[in-house]
Amino acid sequence: MNKTLKPEKLELLLRDIRNVLHTRGNPAWVTLVDLCADLKLQGRWRAGWFSLNPYHLGNYLRQFYLEPEWRPDSAGISRGGYRFEVLDNLFSRYVEGPPIKVAVTEVKP
C-alpha cells in the first residue's frame, strides 16, 4: 500500500527537506536514509502513528513524480537518494520563503 500525504503536509515535508539540505550546505547527493534521520530530528516526522522511513519518504516524493536514484555507498551497498538539483527544482515551485538552519545528524562517509 502506497501512503500519500495531503498537500499541506507535502509542502511542510518539502520545506523541512530544503532546511535540512540548506543546513548541510546543499550537498550534490543525499540518501533517503540520511534524509529520514535528519527529518526525524525535526520532531513532527517521528511523532505518534507517523514515523518516517526511507520507503515512505520515497513514496511521498513520488507524488511529485520524483523517483529515487540508486548509487552504491562506500561499502558497495546500493542506496536510494536524490540529486540536489532535482530537489531544488521542487523547492522553487512549491516552497515559499527562505530556508533556515535546523539540527541534522552526523553523516558517516
C-alpha positions in Angstrom: 0.0 0.0 0.0 1.4 3.4 -1.0 1.0 6.1 1.5 0.2 9.7 0.4 0.2 13.0 2.2 -2.3 15.9 2.0 -1.0 18.9 0.0 -0.3 21.0 3.2 1.7 18.1 4.7 3.7 17.7 1.4 4.5 21.4 1.4 5.7 21.1 5.0 7.8 18.0 4.1 9.4 19.8 1.2 10.2 22.8 3.4 11.8 20.6 6.0 13.8 18.8 3.4 15.0 22.1 2.0 16.0 23.3 5.5 18.0 20.1 6.1 19.8 20.4 2.8 20.5 24.1 3.4 22.0 23.2 6.8 24.2 20.6 5.1 25.4 23.1 2.5 23.2 21.8 -0.3 25.1 18.6 -1.0 25.0 17.3 -4.6 23.6 14.0 -3.4 21.6 12.9 -0.4 20.4 9.4 0.5 16.9 8.6 1.7 18.4 7.1 4.9 20.3 10.2 5.8 17.4 12.5 4.9 15.0 10.5 7.1 17.4 10.6 10.0 17.6 14.4 9.7 13.9 14.9 9.3 13.1 12.8 12.4 15.2 15.4 14.4 12.5 17.9 13.4 10.0 16.1 15.7 6.9 16.2 13.5 8.2 13.3 11.3 8.5 10.8 14.2 5.6 11.6 16.4 2.6 9.3 17.2 1.4 7.0 14.5 3.6 8.7 11.9 7.2 7.6 11.7 9.1 8.5 8.6 11.2 5.8 7.0 13.1 5.8 3.6 10.4 3.7 1.9 7.6 6.1 2.9 9.7 9.2 2.1 10.3 7.8 -1.4 6.5 7.2 -1.8 5.7 10.7 -0.6 8.1 12.3 -3.1 6.6 10.1 -5.9 3.5 12.3 -5.5 5.7 14.9 -7.4 6.6 12.2 -10.0 10.1 12.0 -8.5 11.8 8.6 -8.4 14.9 8.0 -6.2 18.1 7.2 -8.0 20.3 4.3 -6.8 24.0 4.7 -6.1 26.5 2.5 -4.2 27.8 3.8 -0.9 31.4 3.4 0.3 30.6 -0.2 1.3 29.2 -1.0 -2.1 25.6 -1.2 -0.9 23.1 0.5 -3.3 21.3 3.4 -1.6 18.3 5.4 -2.9 18.6 9.1 -2.9 18.2 12.3 -4.8 20.4 14.9 -6.6 20.1 18.4 -5.1 19.4 20.0 -8.4 16.2 17.8 -8.8 15.0 18.6 -5.2 15.9 22.3 -5.7 13.6 22.4 -8.7 10.7 21.1 -6.4 11.6 23.7 -3.8 11.4 26.6 -6.3 8.0 25.5 -7.4 6.3 24.5 -4.1 8.1 26.2 -1.1 8.0 29.9 -0.3 10.3 31.9 2.0 14.0 31.5 2.8 15.5 28.2 4.2 16.5 28.1 7.8 19.2 26.2 9.7 18.0 23.1 11.5 19.5 20.2 13.5 21.0 17.4 11.4 22.7 14.1 12.2 26.3 13.4 11.5 26.6 11.7 8.1 29.0 8.8 8.0 31.3 8.8 4.9 
